[in-house]
Amino acid sequence: MKCFVTGASGFIGANLVHELNARGHQVRALLRPGADIRGLEEADYENVPGDVSDVQTLAKGMHGCDWCFHVAASYSLWLKDYAPMYAANVDGTRNVIQAATQANCARIVYTSTVGCIGLPRRKNGQITPTDEEAPVSEAQMSNHYKRSKWQAEQVALKLASEGAPVVIVNPSAPVGPRDVKPTPTGKVIVDFLNRQMPAFLDTGLNWVHVRDVAAGHILAAEKGRLGQRYILGNAQGNWTMQTALQKLEQISGLPAPKFQVPFWVALTAAHVNEWMAAITGKPPKAPLAGVRMARYMMYFNPAKAIRELGLPQTPPEQALSDAVAWFRTQGYAKP
């Protein structure tokens, strides 16, 4: 298949390009001028310079393509001005899906986030991971990133209802190689390896190998039902942060932090950080949005993607091990 990929220089996007190569597909990658393309080293792709606001470039780049993967997104938990984020995430999604529909792409896979899935709740001390059917509304989108992605997902669903061949995927917390930036989850690992994590919050994530997420995108194009959402996660990957750090201790040979920070302390520190950021214009080290999200156990159930798509289930321990190895060989971790 000929595939058009937006966000190809990002963590998921770069791994998706490599996975498409491995499966014999041709790739056209939408890349902004000056994009950091280290994650695309040794990948085979045609560079299409531009971004998701450039409708003419999108139309030209998608001509003759069979599949479109819209992975690009503006992701930040703190910005001085959030208007560009909404423009990229919401308007950009509309531009990409409309261009792909007009180009007669047979499948358009839109990359959303589990942040748009209803959060799990505690009952009698137990947490039941939620799935795609969990009730959720825009009112529950607690920060601008989640709200912009929620609005973008609504755009995708609306266009799907109007006939666009859209399938939506909602990755959880991917880790693994080629996390160039790194992402927030990747930074947890880098900070751990560099002994810059003296304590942790009582939170939890669904950890999944980025290679499985990349494969999930391709499987969604092959098998996904139009207009449906699929959580790309790991059924065994619902871990507390403490558990993840203990796994990292076993993998890396470095001691895990033992001190758990009370939520109110982290929240107070985040308020101070945001106040300083408003004065200096520099991003806060602990964004308020991130601390507020950490209050919840982000546990999810990927059974639908496993059942309908055949989503791979690489052990999350392997995902962490591959991430540690990549960060160390790439010089992110101090000797």
C-alpha positions as CSV (number, residue, x, y, z in Angstrom):
1,M,0.0,0.0,0.0
2,K,1.0,3.6,-0.5
3,C,0.7,5.4,2.9
4,F,0.6,9.0,3.8
5,V,1.8,9.7,7.4
6,T,1.5,12.9,9.3
7,G,3.6,13.4,12.5
8,A,6.2,11.0,11.0
9,S,9.1,12.5,13.0
10,G,7.3,11.9,16.4
11,F,7.6,8.9,18.7
12,I,4.6,7.0,17.4
13,G,4.9,8.3,13.9
14,A,8.6,7.3,13.4
15,N,7.9,3.8,14.8
16,L,4.9,3.6,12.5
17,V,7.1,4.5,9.4
18,H,9.6,1.7,10.3
19,E,6.8,-0.8,10.9
20,L,5.2,0.1,7.5
21,N,8.6,-0.4,5.9
22,A,9.0,-3.8,7.6
23,R,5.6,-4.9,6.1
24,G,6.5,-3.8,2.6
25,H,4.4,-0.6,2.4
26,Q,5.5,2.6,0.7
27,V,5.5,5.8,2.8
28,R,5.1,9.5,2.1
29,A,5.9,11.4,5.3
30,L,4.6,14.9,6.0
31,L,7.5,16.7,7.7
32,R,7.7,20.3,8.8
33,P,11.0,22.1,7.6
34,G,13.5,21.6,10.4
35,A,11.8,18.7,12.0
36,D,14.0,16.4,14.1
37,I,14.1,13.2,12.0
38,R,16.5,11.2,14.1
39,G,13.7,8.7,14.7
40,L,13.5,8.1,11.0
41,E,17.2,7.1,10.6
42,E,17.4,4.1,8.2
43,A,13.7,4.4,7.3
44,D,12.6,4.5,3.7
45,Y,10.2,7.3,2.9
46,E,9.4,10.2,0.6
47,N,9.6,13.5,2.3
48,V,6.6,15.8,1.8
49,P,7.5,19.2,3.3
50,G,4.6,21.0,5.0
51,D,2.2,20.8,7.9
52,V,-1.5,20.0,8.6
53,S,-2.5,23.6,8.0
54,D,-1.4,23.4,4.3
55,V,-4.4,22.1,2.5
56,Q,-2.8,22.2,-1.0
57,T,0.3,20.2,0.2
58,L,-2.0,17.7,1.9
59,A,-4.0,17.2,-1.3
60,K,-0.9,16.8,-3.5
61,G,0.9,14.5,-1.0
62,M,-2.1,12.2,-0.6
63,H,-2.7,11.8,-4.4
64,G,-2.5,8.1,-5.2
65,C,-2.3,7.0,-1.6
66,D,-4.3,4.0,-0.3
67,W,-4.0,4.7,3.4
68,C,-3.7,7.9,5.5
69,F,-2.3,7.8,9.1
70,H,-2.9,11.1,10.9
71,V,-0.6,10.9,13.8
72,A,0.5,14.6,14.1
73,A,-0.6,16.6,17.1
74,S,0.5,19.5,19.2
75,Y,1.2,18.1,22.7
76,S,2.1,20.3,25.7
77,L,0.7,20.6,29.2
78,W,1.6,24.3,29.4
79,L,1.7,27.0,26.8
80,K,1.5,30.8,27.0
81,D,-1.0,30.7,24.1
82,Y,-3.1,27.6,23.4
83,A,-4.7,28.9,20.2
84,P,-2.0,27.2,17.9
85,M,-2.6,23.9,19.7
86,Y,-6.3,24.0,18.9
87,A,-5.5,25.0,15.3
88,A,-3.1,22.1,14.8
89,N,-5.2,19.5,16.6
90,V,-8.7,20.4,15.7
91,D,-8.5,22.3,12.4
92,G,-5.5,20.1,11.3
93,T,-7.5,16.9,11.8
94,R,-10.4,18.3,9.7
95,N,-7.9,19.3,7.0
96,V,-6.2,15.9,6.9
97,I,-9.4,13.8,6.9
98,Q,-11.1,15.9,4.3
99,A,-8.0,15.8,2.0
100,A,-7.7,12.0,2.5
101,T,-11.3,11.6,1.7
102,Q,-11.0,13.7,-1.5
103,A,-7.9,11.7,-2.4
104,N,-10.0,8.5,-2.2
105,C,-7.9,6.9,0.5
106,A,-9.5,3.6,1.4
107,R,-8.7,4.0,5.1
108,I,-7.9,7.0,7.3
109,V,-6.5,6.1,10.8
110,Y,-6.7,9.0,13.2
111,T,-4.5,8.9,16.3
112,S,-6.4,10.1,19.3
113,T,-5.5,9.4,23.0
114,V,-6.8,7.4,25.9
115,G,-7.3,10.9,27.5
116,C,-10.5,10.9,25.5
117,I,-11.7,7.7,27.1
118,G,-13.7,7.7,30.4
119,L,-11.5,7.4,33.4
120,P,-11.7,4.3,35.7
121,R,-13.1,4.7,39.1
122,R,-12.3,3.1,42.4
123,K,-14.9,0.9,44.0
124,N,-14.2,-0.9,47.3
125,G,-10.5,-0.2,46.8
126,Q,-10.5,-1.9,43.4
127,I,-9.9,-0.2,40.0
128,T,-11.7,-1.6,37.0
129,P,-9.9,-0.5,33.7
130,T,-12.3,1.2,31.3
131,D,-12.9,0.6,27.6
132,E,-14.1,2.5,24.6
133,E,-17.7,2.5,25.9
134,A,-17.0,4.3,29.2
135,P,-19.1,7.4,29.5
136,V,-17.2,10.6,28.9
137,S,-17.9,14.2,27.9
138,E,-15.9,17.3,27.1
139,A,-16.6,18.6,30.6
140,Q,-14.2,15.9,31.8
141,M,-11.3,17.1,29.6
142,S,-9.3,18.7,32.4
143,N,-6.6,20.6,30.3
144,H,-6.2,22.2,26.9
145,Y,-4.4,19.3,25.4
146,K,-7.1,16.8,26.3
147,R,-9.8,19.2,25.3
148,S,-8.2,19.9,21.9
149,K,-7.8,16.2,21.3
150,W,-11.4,15.6,22.4
151,Q,-12.7,18.2,19.9
152,A,-10.5,16.7,17.2
153,E,-11.9,13.2,17.9
154,Q,-15.4,14.7,17.6
155,V,-14.4,16.1,14.2
156,A,-13.2,12.6,13.1
157,L,-16.4,10.9,14.3
158,K,-18.6,13.5,12.5
159,L,-16.7,13.1,9.2
160,A,-16.9,9.3,9.6
161,S,-20.7,9.6,10.0
162,E,-20.7,11.6,6.7
163,G,-18.9,8.8,4.9
164,A,-15.2,9.4,5.5
165,P,-13.4,5.9,5.9
166,V,-12.1,6.8,9.4
167,V,-10.9,4.4,12.1
168,I,-9.8,6.0,15.5
169,V,-7.0,4.6,17.7
170,N,-6.4,5.6,21.3
171,P,-2.9,4.8,22.4
172,S,-2.3,4.5,26.1
173,A,1.3,5.2,27.4
174,P,3.8,3.9,24.8
175,V,7.5,3.3,25.6
176,G,10.3,1.9,23.6
177,P,12.9,3.0,21.1
178,R,13.1,6.2,19.0
179,D,11.6,8.4,21.7
180,V,13.8,11.3,20.5
181,K,12.2,14.2,22.4
182,P,11.5,12.3,24.8
183,T,7.8,12.0,25.5
184,P,6.5,12.4,29.1
185,T,6.5,8.7,29.7
186,G,10.0,8.4,28.1
187,K,11.2,11.2,30.4
188,V,10.2,9.2,33.4
189,I,12.7,6.5,32.2
190,V,15.4,9.1,31.4
191,D,15.0,10.8,34.8
192,F,15.1,7.4,36.5
193,L,18.3,6.4,34.7
194,N,19.9,9.8,35.5
195,R,19.0,9.6,39.2
196,Q,16.8,12.7,38.8
197,M,13.7,11.1,40.3
198,P,14.0,11.2,44.1
199,A,10.2,10.5,44.7
200,F,7.0,9.6,42.9
201,L,3.3,10.2,42.9
202,D,0.6,7.6,43.6
203,T,-0.6,7.3,40.0
204,G,-0.8,4.7,37.3
205,L,-0.6,4.2,33.6
206,N,-1.3,1.5,31.0
207,W,2.2,0.8,29.7
208,V,2.5,-0.5,26.1
209,H,5.3,-1.2,23.7
210,V,5.5,1.5,21.0
211,R,6.0,-1.2,18.4
212,D,2.6,-2.7,19.3
213,V,1.1,0.8,19.0
214,A,2.6,1.1,15.5
215,A,1.4,-2.3,14.5
216,G,-2.1,-1.4,15.9
217,H,-2.3,1.5,13.5
218,I,-1.6,-0.8,10.5
219,L,-4.1,-3.4,11.8
220,A,-6.7,-0.7,12.2
221,A,-6.2,0.2,8.5
222,E,-6.5,-3.5,7.6
223,K,-9.3,-4.7,9.9
224,G,-10.8,-1.7,11.9
225,R,-14.5,-1.0,11.6
226,L,-15.2,2.4,10.2
227,G,-16.2,5.0,12.8
228,Q,-15.0,2.8,15.7
229,R,-12.4,3.6,18.4
230,Y,-9.7,1.1,19.5
231,I,-7.6,1.4,22.7
232,L,-4.0,0.5,21.8
233,G,-2.7,-0.7,25.1
234,N,-1.6,-3.8,27.0
235,A,-3.9,-6.0,29.0
236,Q,-1.1,-6.7,31.5
237,G,0.2,-3.1,31.5
238,N,-1.9,-1.4,34.1
239,W,0.8,-0.6,36.6
240,T,1.1,2.0,39.4
241,M,4.1,4.3,39.0
242,Q,5.7,2.5,42.0
243,T,5.4,-0.8,40.2
244,A,6.9,0.6,37.0
245,L,9.8,2.1,38.9
246,Q,10.4,-1.3,40.6
247,K,10.5,-2.9,37.1
248,L,13.0,-0.3,36.0
249,E,15.1,-1.1,39.0
250,Q,15.2,-4.8,38.0
251,I,16.0,-3.9,34.4
252,S,18.6,-1.2,35.0
253,G,20.3,-2.3,38.2
254,L,19.6,1.2,39.7
255,P,17.7,1.6,42.9
256,A,14.1,2.8,42.6
257,P,13.0,5.9,44.6
258,K,11.2,4.9,47.8
259,F,9.5,8.2,48.8
260,Q,5.9,8.8,47.7
261,V,5.0,12.5,47.4
262,P,1.6,13.4,48.9
263,F,-0.7,14.7,46.1
264,W,-1.3,18.0,47.9
265,V,2.4,18.7,48.1
266,A,2.8,18.1,44.3
267,L,-0.3,20.3,43.6
268,T,1.1,23.1,45.7
269,A,4.4,22.9,43.9
270,A,2.7,22.9,40.5
271,H,0.8,26.1,41.4
272,V,4.1,27.8,42.4
273,N,5.7,26.5,39.1
274,E,2.8,27.9,37.0
275,W,3.0,31.2,38.8
276,M,6.7,31.5,38.1
277,A,6.1,30.4,34.5
278,A,3.6,33.2,34.0
279,I,6.3,35.7,35.1
280,T,9.3,34.2,33.3
281,G,7.6,32.8,30.2
282,K,9.6,29.5,30.7
283,P,7.6,26.2,30.9
284,P,7.1,25.0,34.4
285,K,9.0,21.9,35.5
286,A,5.8,20.5,37.0
287,P,2.8,21.7,34.9
288,L,-0.4,21.9,36.9
289,A,-2.2,19.9,34.2
290,G,0.2,17.0,34.5
291,V,-0.2,16.9,38.3
292,R,-3.9,16.9,38.1
293,M,-3.9,14.1,35.6
294,A,-1.6,12.1,37.9
295,R,-4.4,12.1,40.5
296,Y,-6.1,9.3,38.5
297,M,-5.1,5.7,37.7
298,M,-5.1,5.7,33.9
299,Y,-6.0,2.0,33.6
300,F,-7.6,0.8,30.3
301,N,-8.8,-2.3,28.8
302,P,-7.6,-3.0,25.2
303,A,-9.7,-6.2,24.8
304,K,-11.6,-4.8,21.7
305,A,-8.3,-4.1,19.8
306,I,-6.9,-7.5,20.8
307,R,-10.1,-9.3,19.7
308,E,-11.0,-7.3,16.5
309,L,-7.5,-6.2,15.3
310,G,-5.2,-8.9,16.7
311,L,-3.2,-6.2,18.6
312,P,0.2,-7.6,19.7
313,Q,0.8,-7.9,23.4
314,T,4.5,-7.5,24.0
315,P,5.1,-7.8,27.7
316,P,5.4,-4.3,29.2
317,E,8.6,-5.4,30.9
318,Q,10.1,-5.8,27.5
319,A,8.8,-2.3,26.5
320,L,10.7,-0.8,29.4
321,S,13.8,-2.9,28.8
322,D,13.9,-1.8,25.1
323,A,13.4,1.8,26.1
324,V,16.2,1.6,28.7
325,A,18.6,0.1,26.1
326,W,17.7,2.7,23.5
327,F,18.1,5.7,25.9
328,R,21.5,4.3,27.1
329,T,22.9,3.6,23.6
330,Q,21.7,7.0,22.4
331,G,23.4,8.9,25.2
332,Y,20.3,10.1,27.1
333,A,21.5,8.4,30.3
334,K,24.7,9.3,32.1
335,P,27.2,6.5,32.4
